[in-house]
Amino acid sequence: MNYITNDDYECLQITVDENLCIIGSMDLISSAFVNFIVEMKNESLYDYKALVELFDSTTVKYGSYINGHFRTPEIMVQSEICPNAIKIVRPSEIPCKYPQNREIYNENLKQKLFSLVSPEMRFLDVNSTAKYLEENEIIKKMAVHDDSFGMLHSYMVNDTNEFFTIETTCSK
């Protein structure tokens, strides 16, 4: 989330057994949280409990993660972390395990969205393609939220329940 390239930040480096780590989609759990919050106003786009269940069912073991699978992979440690396993480091000192993860995700997403429409209905950008797919009820919007990259629109493919997030500047 841009921290790795910004030396104004310090990071915590934690040394743990990678077999005790899982990776999930931060966008998916953020969408669940957004829907949980707005449910009180009856403005929820989707059942947050179903999104939490989807998050739980789509996590992968650390060693099984494929670069670009999630737009924002979130690593979770499933054990206690000893204080001597933690140290403060500058972001530039951290080796990047998954370089260009977001870019690979976005390219994979573009190909996935294009596969859902006929070639003559493809638009040049993913936002227009997603809008077309949503209008034609091929995908459903799950949440609108934000992160350090801007506004995010999260969707689910109706036939497969495949979840994805698009970075957008659109207001809808």
Buried (B, 14 or more C-beta within 10 A) or exposed (E): EEEEEEEEEEBEEEEBEEEBBBBBBBBBBBBBBBBBEBBEEEEBBBBBEBBBEBBEEBBBEBEEBEBBBBBBBBBEBEEEEEEEEEEEEEBEEEEEEBEEBBEBBBEBBBEBBBEBBEEEEBBEEBBEBBBBBBEEEBBBBBBBBEBEEEBBBBBBBBEEEBBBBBBBEEEE
